[in-house]
């Protein structure tokens, strides 16, 4: 696997965790979900409303 791909995916998971915490959601759960779903998790996170 290409190292740039792994670094990009890892960065995206961290960004999603921070976005989730900003919306009063569990950052760890979204981090783990992002590992599996990647950009799809980002899209879902952008659509959910802040609690």
C-alpha positions as CSV (number, residue, x, y, z in Angstrom):
1,X,0.0,0.0,0.0
2,X,1.2,3.5,-0.9
3,X,2.4,5.5,2.2
4,X,0.7,8.7,0.9
5,X,-2.6,6.8,0.9
6,X,-2.1,5.7,4.5
7,X,-1.1,9.2,5.7
8,X,-4.1,10.8,3.9
9,X,-6.5,8.3,5.4
10,X,-5.1,8.8,8.9
11,X,-5.3,12.5,8.5
12,X,-8.9,12.2,7.5
13,X,-9.7,10.2,10.5
14,X,-8.2,12.8,12.8
15,X,-10.1,15.6,11.0
16,X,-13.4,13.6,11.5
17,X,-12.7,13.1,15.2
18,X,-12.2,16.9,15.6
19,X,-15.4,17.7,13.6
20,X,-17.3,15.2,15.7
21,X,-16.2,16.8,18.9
22,X,-17.2,20.2,17.6
23,X,-20.7,18.8,17.1
24,X,-20.8,17.4,20.7
25,X,-20.3,13.8,19.5
26,X,-17.8,11.1,20.6
27,X,-14.6,11.8,18.8
28,X,-13.2,8.2,19.4
29,X,-16.3,6.6,17.8
30,X,-16.1,8.8,14.8
31,X,-12.3,8.2,14.5
32,X,-13.0,4.4,14.5
33,X,-15.9,4.8,12.0
34,X,-13.7,6.9,9.8
35,X,-11.0,4.1,9.7
36,X,-13.7,1.9,8.1
37,X,-15.6,4.4,6.0
38,X,-13.2,7.2,5.3
39,X,-14.7,10.0,3.1
40,X,-18.2,8.6,3.6
41,X,-18.0,9.1,7.3
42,X,-16.9,12.7,6.6
43,X,-19.9,13.3,4.5
44,X,-22.3,11.8,7.1
45,X,-20.7,13.9,9.8
46,X,-21.2,17.0,7.8
47,X,-24.9,16.2,7.4
48,X,-25.7,15.5,11.1
49,X,-26.7,18.4,13.3
50,X,-25.0,19.6,16.4
51,X,-26.4,18.2,19.6
